[in-house]
Amino acid sequence: MLTFWNGKICNLDKVQINPYDIGFLRGYGVFDVMCTQNGKPFLLDAHWKRFQNSAKELKLQIPVTKEEYEKIIQKLLASNGFKKSNIRTVLSGGISCDAFSCDGKETFLILVEKFKPLPVEVYEKGAGVITVEHNRHIPRAKITNYVEAIRNQDAKKKKKALEIIFTKNGEALEASTSNFFVVKNNVLATTRDGVLLGTTRNLVVDLARKNKFKVEERKISEKELREADEVFLTATNKDVVPIVKIDGKKIGNGKIGKNTKILMEIFQGFVKNY
């Protein structure tokens, strides 16, 4: 598998991360993940902008321009030849001088991987989530610290859940690798402040409004999440996923809601014509 690492395209087994890289020593880094649709990077402009914002939060310099980034991705997609791909971009602080600062030469890596879709039944029957009390550090940035999400994987698997929704002080914030929407009385609501605004989330908000849905971007209480008529997730590698259980308890009647079904169809229509 070919990858891009510190200025060159090479085989994955040639990538060598310096053990003094502050990304390894202190977890000081950012990343982004997008996928391809119809052979093209999906929502590349939005992903690039978010990656820039994440890098800015950690005062990291991206070593390529957007135009160079696009050319590198096209070469990697053509070389690896997957029918559908995940594109993972990672930027860490580089070699550490004293474990708390770096030399200004960031480590930059682009991985193109074969896309692994969720099981079809997830979209046909819905999935479950669990809740965990946690508020991500620097939530507006996509930083590499996913300790809490990883630490709770066993609990998630035990409950046969697809995702984890983070809550804090009675508020529902975001999922570990997704955003969430609730539907009550045909009104859609999703969180906006203090969370990572996903590219798919933003697209779904736009598509919903264009199709005459009422959408509110605001705080959502944990109680509101649990008492919603419908809940669904959005993410780059998930699209729109219906949620029918939270912590083992049914949402609404335990079946995929009508609004969720409509938005899934609208989203897939957008993707088909992308």
Phi and psi in degrees as a GROMACS rama.xvg file:
@    title "Ramachandran Plot"
@    xaxis  label "Phi"
@    yaxis  label "Psi"
@TYPE xy
-89.2123  144.256  LEU-2
-140.113  168.241  THR-3
-110.769  126.314  PHE-4
-141.557  115.805  TRP-5
47.3941  51.3458  ASN-6
95.6374  2.77303  GLY-7
-147.588  151.079  LYS-8
-89.2013  129.53  ILE-9
-152.092  170.557  CYS-10
-68.5395  147.495  ASN-11
-56.242  -36.1337  LEU-12
-72.0084  -4.99351  ASP-13
-92.8361  -9.78223  LYS-14
-72.0393  128.138  VAL-15
-130.036  113.408  GLN-16
-89.8838  125.462  ILE-17
-63.1268  131.114  ASN-18
-63.4137  -14.8507  PRO-19
-97.1015  10.0961  TYR-20
-66.2145  129.816  ASP-21
-66.4555  -18.9726  ILE-22
-66.3658  -35.5555  GLY-23
-80.2415  -43.1048  PHE-24
-72.5825  -38.9918  LEU-25
-126.21  2.44055  ARG-26
69.0734  27.5686  GLY-27
-90.2281  92.9072  TYR-28
-169.921  168.26  GLY-29
-131.14  164.056  VAL-30
-153.91  171.581  PHE-31
-150.644  150.629  ASP-32
-132.13  128.533  VAL-33
-133.624  168.18  MET-34
-125.213  172.188  CYS-35
-98.4946  147.609  THR-36
-130.256  127.321  GLN-37
55.9882  34.5615  ASN-38
81.8744  0.118397  GLY-39
-116.086  145.996  LYS-40
-58.458  127.33  PRO-41
-87.3284  123.391  PHE-42
58.5096  43.3506  LEU-43
-58.2338  -43.7709  LEU-44
-58.4978  -43.3576  ASP-45
-67.4118  -39.758  ALA-46
-66.0179  -41.7764  HIS-47
-63.1429  -42.4925  TRP-48
-62.4307  -42.9487  LYS-49
-66.3696  -38.2446  ARG-50
-63.0914  -41.2423  PHE-51
-60.392  -44.8421  GLN-52
-63.6142  -40.2734  ASN-53
-63.8731  -44.452  SER-54
-62.1213  -39.5171  ALA-55
-63.2776  -38.5612  LYS-56
-60.4232  -33.5526  GLU-57
-100.851  7.75576  LEU-58
57.6397  42.4581  LYS-59
-104.531  146.855  LEU-60
-102.129  121.583  GLN-61
-74.7776  124.807  ILE-62
-81.2982  5.05096  PRO-63
-133.166  157.092  VAL-64
-83.2956  169.215  THR-65
-61.1644  -40.6184  LYS-66
-63.7587  -42.1252  GLU-67
-65.4397  -40.047  GLU-68
-59.4513  -45.8869  TYR-69
-61.3666  -42.6175  GLU-70
-65.2293  -40.5331  LYS-71
-62.9093  -45.5203  ILE-72
-61.41  -43.409  ILE-73
-60.8229  -40.0864  GLN-74
-65.1612  -43.1685  LYS-75
-66.7694  -40.5657  LEU-76
-62.9448  -43.5948  LEU-77
-66.3394  -39.9015  ALA-78
-71.3389  -39.3935  SER-79
-82.3937  -30.403  ASN-80
67.6848  26.9843  GLY-81
-75.1413  146.58  PHE-82
-63.2238  -41.9877  LYS-83
-139.459  138.512  LYS-84
-126.919  152.314  SER-85
-96.7515  139.075  ASN-86
-118.793  111.681  ILE-87
-109.294  122.288  ARG-88
-116.169  127.607  THR-89
-127.314  135.609  VAL-90
-133.981  118.102  LEU-91
-118.148  169.933  SER-92
-67.5253  -16.1882  GLY-93
92.4989  -168.019  GLY-94
-66.0492  129.18  ILE-95
-86.9224  139.425  SER-96
-87.3065  -38.3568  CYS-97
-142.582  22.9466  ASP-98
72.8997  -1.57092  ALA-99
-130.553  4.09797  PHE-100
-149.782  165.596  SER-101
-132.537  171.253  CYS-102
-89.7163  5.88567  ASP-103
86.207  -2.57564  GLY-104
-104.76  89.3263  LYS-105
-66.0069  155.197  GLU-106
-92.6596  128.363  THR-107
-128.556  126.304  PHE-108
-138.303  134.747  LEU-109
-122.982  120.205  ILE-110
-110.712  131.223  LEU-111
-111.421  118.845  VAL-112
-122.746  155.867  GLU-113
-66.4486  129.747  LYS-114
-70.1698  133.465  PHE-115
-115.684  104.462  LYS-116
-71.7562  156.988  PRO-117
-70.1252  157.032  LEU-118
-57.647  142.932  PRO-119
-56.8305  -35.7051  VAL-120
-63.8176  -22.5416  GLU-121
-60.5493  -40.4088  VAL-122
-82.3948  -24.8072  TYR-123
-88.144  -31.019  GLU-124
-119.351  -14.7799  LYS-125
93.0717  166.376  GLY-126
-131.071  173.151  ALA-127
-112.661  157.884  GLY-128
-132.301  161.21  VAL-129
-117.772  161.592  ILE-130
-109.656  146.003  THR-131
-138.572  135.262  VAL-132
-74.3616  108.981  GLU-133
-170.495  145.224  HIS-134
-128.366  116.509  ASN-135
-61.7235  144.733  ARG-136
-73.9805  136.355  HIS-137
47.2614  63.1723  ILE-138
-60.836  -25.4714  PRO-139
-72.1597  -16.7251  ARG-140
-105.373  146.981  ALA-141
-92.4646  79.9146  LYS-142
-86.6533  164.497  ILE-143
-80.4943  -3.13804  THR-144
-79.5465  102.076  ASN-145
-120.634  34.0962  TYR-146
-57.2835  -48.5896  VAL-147
-65.6634  -38.3187  GLU-148
-64.5645  -44.0349  ALA-149
-68.2858  -40.1067  ILE-150
-62.4179  -24.4531  ARG-151
-104.905  14.4971  ASN-152
-63.9015  -37.8032  GLN-153
-64.1239  -40.9515  ASP-154
-64.6645  -39.0684  ALA-155
-64.031  -46.2351  LYS-156
-64.8282  -37.7773  LYS-157
-61.3228  -35.6921  LYS-158
-89.1918  3.08643  LYS-159
54.2914  41.5415  LYS-160
-97.7234  156.241  ALA-161
-88.4472  -35.229  LEU-162
-144.207  170.992  GLU-163
-119.184  128.629  ILE-164
-103.244  125.565  ILE-165
-83.6542  135.645  PHE-166
-126.555  157.183  THR-167
-157.899  125.465  LYS-168
51.3415  42.7392  ASN-169
84.4427  -0.874385  GLY-170
-104.815  143.218  GLU-171
-94.2423  128.372  ALA-172
-104.7  -69.8552  LEU-173
-161.801  168.273  GLU-174
-91.1128  167.174  ALA-175
-64.8303  -33.7874  SER-176
-135.752  24.707  THR-177
-151.647  169.039  SER-178
-105.842  162.145  ASN-179
-128.87  154.696  PHE-180
-123.915  146.474  PHE-181
-116.591  151.392  VAL-182
-125.496  126.925  VAL-183
-138.303  124.507  LYS-184
52.8929  40.9015  ASN-185
69.3522  11.79  ASN-186
-104.407  128.447  VAL-187
-88.7539  141.404  LEU-188
-139.502  143.251  ALA-189
-147.96  151.695  THR-190
-74.5355  153.341  THR-191
-130.274  -42.5014  ARG-192
-92.4488  138.714  ASP-193
71.4048  24.3893  GLY-194
-137.218  165.848  VAL-195
-81.2319  119.914  LEU-196
-83.3999  104.914  LEU-197
-69.5972  150.169  GLY-198
-66.5126  -38.5332  THR-199
-69.4186  -39.4525  THR-200
-57.055  -47.8875  ARG-201
-63.3355  -39.7446  ASN-202
-64.3239  -43.4794  LEU-203
-63.3159  -39.2287  VAL-204
-58.2129  -47.1157  VAL-205
-63.4873  -46.6198  ASP-206
-63.6988  -40.1838  LEU-207
-62.813  -45.7107  ALA-208
-64.8439  -39.4969  ARG-209
-64.9042  -24.6771  LYS-210
-101.591  25.2701  ASN-211
70.8321  19.3949  LYS-212
-79.9369  147.266  PHE-213
-86.6132  123.926  LYS-214
-124.691  131.035  VAL-215
-116.875  129.591  GLU-216
-107.698  108.912  GLU-217
-166.832  179.83  ARG-218
-68.1922  146.476  LYS-219
-129.962  126.089  ILE-220
-77.4215  157.277  SER-221
-62.4734  -36.1271  GLU-222
-62.7507  -41.5409  LYS-223
-64.8126  -37.9019  GLU-224
-60.2592  -46.8293  LEU-225
-72.1473  -26.2686  ARG-226
-100.839  11.405  GLU-227
-66.5777  155.123  ALA-228
-75.0417  -36.2197  ASP-229
-145.112  151.058  GLU-230
-139.568  139.433  VAL-231
-145.585  157.972  PHE-232
-105.647  154.882  LEU-233
-132.954  140.123  THR-234
-166.729  156.85  ALA-235
-54.8846  -45.2893  THR-236
-97.1185  10.769  ASN-237
-125.265  -19.5484  LYS-238
63.1321  -123.692  ASP-239
-113.793  118.375  VAL-240
-116.833  120.461  VAL-241
-72.0071  137.444  PRO-242
-112.961  127.89  ILE-243
-117.205  -7.11084  VAL-244
-143.516  141.032  LYS-245
-127.055  121.422  ILE-246
52.3836  37.6151  ASP-247
84.8786  -5.58856  GLY-248
-103.956  142.789  LYS-249
-66.1739  143.829  LYS-250
-96.0753  125.303  ILE-251
58.9688  -126.797  GLY-252
-93.0982  9.08539  ASN-253
82.6521  7.99398  GLY-254
-120.773  163.729  LYS-255
-63.5811  129.338  ILE-256
-77.1893  159.369  GLY-257
-64.5717  -39.4006  LYS-258
-66.9315  -39.3834  ASN-259
-61.8294  -43.8863  THR-260
-60.401  -43.0367  LYS-261
-63.1002  -44.5697  ILE-262
-68.2158  -33.843  LEU-263
-61.5623  -42.5862  MET-264
-67.6381  -41.7881  GLU-265
-62.7521  -43.9222  ILE-266
-62.8259  -45.494  PHE-267
-65.797  -32.2766  GLN-268
-64.5822  -40.6839  GLY-269
-62.8564  -45.8577  PHE-270
-61.9438  -43.0805  VAL-271
-58.2126  -35.2663  LYS-272
-98.1126  8.6154  ASN-273
